Amino acid sequence: MKRPIPIFTLGLMLLLGSRVCHASTGPGKTDSLEKRRNLIICYEIKDYDAQVRKSINTIFYKLIRKGDNLIVYSPAKVYGFSQTTLLRPKEELTYWLQERMKADCNVASAGYRQVNSELQELVEELLRGQTDTKSVLNRYHQGLENFNSQRKINQPLLLKFAAMFRQTPGKNHVVVFFQKEFRPIPDSALMDTLMQNPDLAFTATEVFLHPTKQVAKEHSQAVITAFRDASATMHFAYLKPGRERPPRRMRLQENSMDMYAFFSQIAKETGGISHTNANPGEMMKALLEIFKSE
């Protein structure tokens, strides 16, 4: 029987980082600590696919080296790997995290898929044309608010990352994989019909065409400042969607540009990598090139 892989919560990793920082390094150990990498990898994804699976393989076989610290955020849980755990067989660690990532994605995406399905049903009501259109538009707006509440930028958590990095010697990196989000809206024919109705045009535009609200600049600036003070670098990959196709007479409207704007700005301002329309493999290749020099 295989031994269970020990996992630490973020709180314990903060404690471990503090202990490392205040421990006596002794002769010849300072350089080793400075070369250590403290790596946090966040998967904000809805679909677990072969590319995500390969990226986890890359973490353990190519990215992590002896002495590094690793925390992985799945869509549902946090997995912190001690240096002792990272000495376990790479095949064992890879399989263990791949299986948990797959399960976590299924759990975390349930709410997203339910709300998305509800929005699709409301658009279908509009397409049938046998309903109170204004009432449906208002219900869609309420559903959209619920849809957007499924994911919010956790600024306090990012600031905690920076605080942890300040306590721990080494090179500091945060990698965020974010899978694009889409929502169903009517096709151009129905939109034209709605736009021609003075009583519906404004509401339809507000509900279907307006982009998501951008994150306040002071929120992103606070994270940028904290990361710079901690000598931490953020890397951001805005992932291609899966093979999802719009239902008949509908379009898929991108609904996560606020996330792209926030994380890509932080990556730029902290000297990190930012990939658009990427897959996880592209980011991993770029990280390996950067890490060669560290």
N, C-alpha and C positions, 0 to 999 in steps of 0.2 A: 504493500500500500504506500502510495506517495505521501510524503509529509505535506501538510497544508502550508501554503505560502503566507508568511506573516505580513500583515498590512497595517500601516499606521495612518491615523487620521491626520488632517492638516494641523490640528492642535499639537499633536505629538511631534510632528515634523518641525514646528516652530520651536518646541522645547529642545529638540535635538540640535537644531541650528544654533540655539543659544549656547548649548554645552560645547559645541565645536568651537564657537567663537572665543569662549573664555578658557578653554583647555590650554594647558602648557604644551606648546608645539615641540620644544626641544631642538637641539642642533639638527640642521639639515631637513627639517620637516616643513618649514615655512613655504619654501618653493612648491612643495607638493600640494599644500592647501591652496595656494594661489592659482595653481593650474587646474584645480578641481572645477567641474562645471555643476552648477545648480540649475536643474532643468525642470520646468513645469510645462506639461503638455495638456491642452484643453481641447476636447472633442465636443463641439456644439453641433451635433449632427442628428438627423432624423433617420437616415437610411444607412444601415451597415452593409457595405459592399466589399468586393474583392480589393479595391484600392485602399480602403480603411484597414482591412486585414493585413495587407502588405506593409502598410506604414508601421503597424505594431511590430511586425517582423523586423523592420529596419531599426526600430528603437533599440532592441536588445542585441541584434547581431552586428550593427554598424555604428549606431549613434552613441551609445553609452560605453564609457570606458571605466576601468577600475578607479575607485575613489569618488565617482560622480554621485550626486544626489538626484533622485527622480521622484516626481509626483505626477500622476496622471489623473486628470478630471474626465470622467466619462459624462454622458448627458444626465446620469442619475446619481453617481457616487464619486468618491475620491479614493484613490489608491496611492499610498505613499510607500515606496520601496526603500528599505534600509540598505546600507552598503553591504551588509551581510547577505541579505536576500538577493541582491544583484550578483552575488557570486554563484548562485544556483545555476543549473544548466540552462542555457539560453532557450533551448527548445521547450523546456518546462515553463519558463516564465512567459514565453510568447503565447503558447497555447492557453495558459491560464488567463492572460489578459484578453486575448481574442474572444474567448468564450464569455467573459464577463461584459466586454464591450457590446457584443451582440445582444445579450440579454438586456443590458441597460438601455440600449437604443430602442428596443421593443417597448419597454416600460415607459420611457420618457416621451416617446412619440405618440402615445395613445391619445392624450389630450389634444395635441396638434391635429391629428388626423380626424378626430371627432368634430372639432370646430370647423376644419376645412370642409368636411362633408356637409355640415349644416349650412355653410355659405353656398355650397354648390346647390343644395336643395332650394335655397331661396332664389338663386338665379334661374333655376328650372321653373319656379313659379312664375317669374317674370316672363320667361319665354313662352309659357302656355297662355299668358294673357288673360286669364280668367280669375283675377284677384285684384285687391286694392293695391295698386302699384306703390302709392306713397307709404302705405303700411309696411310693405315688403322692404322698401328701401330703408325705412327706419329700423326694421329688424336686422337687416344686413349690417347697418352701421353699428348696432349693438353687438352683433356677432363679431364684427371686425375689431371692436374694442377688446373683446374677449380673446380673439386670435392674437392680437398684439401683446396682451398681458401674459401669453404663454412664455414669452422670452423678454427679459429686460437685462440691460447691462448692469452687472454687479460691480459698481465702482468700489464699494467698501472692500470687496474681496481682492480686487486688483491692488488697492492700497496696502492690504495685508501682505500680498506678495512682496511688494517693495520693502515693507518693514522686515520681513523675514530675510530678504536678501542682504539688508544692511547689517544683519547680525552674523552672517555666514560668509567666510572668505571664499573666493573663487569667482569664476565667470558666471554671470547670471542671465538666463534666457527664459522667456515665456513664449510658447508656441500656441497659437489659437487656430484651430481648424473650424471654420463656420460654413455650414451647408446652406446655400441660398434657399430662401423661402418664397413660395408663390401662393397666390390665392385666385380662385376663379372669378372672372367678371364676364359680362355679356359680350358677345361678338360685336363687330362694328355696325351691323345692321340694326340690332336692337338699341345700341347706344345712340345711333342717329335718330331713331324714333323718340327716345327719351329726351334728347337735346332739343327736339322740335316742339316739345311741350313746355310752355313757360312755367307751369306749376311744378314741373319735375326736373327741369334742366339743372338748376343749382344743386339740388340734393343729389342727383345722379353723379354730377361731376365731383362733388365732395366725397361721395361714398366710393366711387369706382376708380377715379383717376388721380386724386391727390396722393402724393407720396407720404410715407410714414414720417412722423415728426422726427427731426434730427435731435440728437442728444445735445444738451446745453454745453456750450464751449467751456464753461468753467469746470464741468465734470471731466472732460477729456484733458484739459490743461492741468488739473490736479494730479491726474494719473501720470501724465508726461513728466511733470516736475518730480513726482515721487520716484519714478523709474530712473530718471537722470541722477537724482541724488543717491540712488542705490547702485548706480552703474549697471542697470539692468536693460536688456534689449528685448523688445517684443517683435515677434514674427507672426504674420497673419496670412492665412490662405483662405480665400473666398471660393468655396468649392462649387464645381459644376453640379447642377441638379441631377437626379436620377433620370430614368427614361419615362418620367411621368408625362402623359399626354392630356391635353385639355379635352373635356367632354364635348360632345357635339354642340355647336353654336356657342361655345365659350372660348375665352382666352385665359391664359395664365399671366397674372400681373405680378411682377417682382415685388416682394413685400418686406425686404430686409436691407434696403439701402442705408438705413440709419446705422445698422451694425457695421456695414462696410465702411461708411464714412468715419465712424468712431475708431475702429481698430486699425484701419489703414493709416490714419493720421498718426496714431501712437507709434506704429511701426516705423513710419517715416521719420518722426521726430526723435526716436531713440536709436536710429541707425540700423533698424532691422529690415527684414525682407517682407515684401507684400506682393502676393500673387492674386490676380483676378482670373476668374473662370478656370481655376486650377483643379488638379486632383491632388490627393495627399502625397503621391509619389514625387511630384514636382517640387513641393516644399522640402521633402526629405533630401532630395538631391542637392538643393541649394544649401541646406543646413550642413550637410556633410562637407561641402566645399569650404564653408566658413569655419567649421570645427577643425579642419585640417591644420589651420594656423594657430590653434589654441593649445 
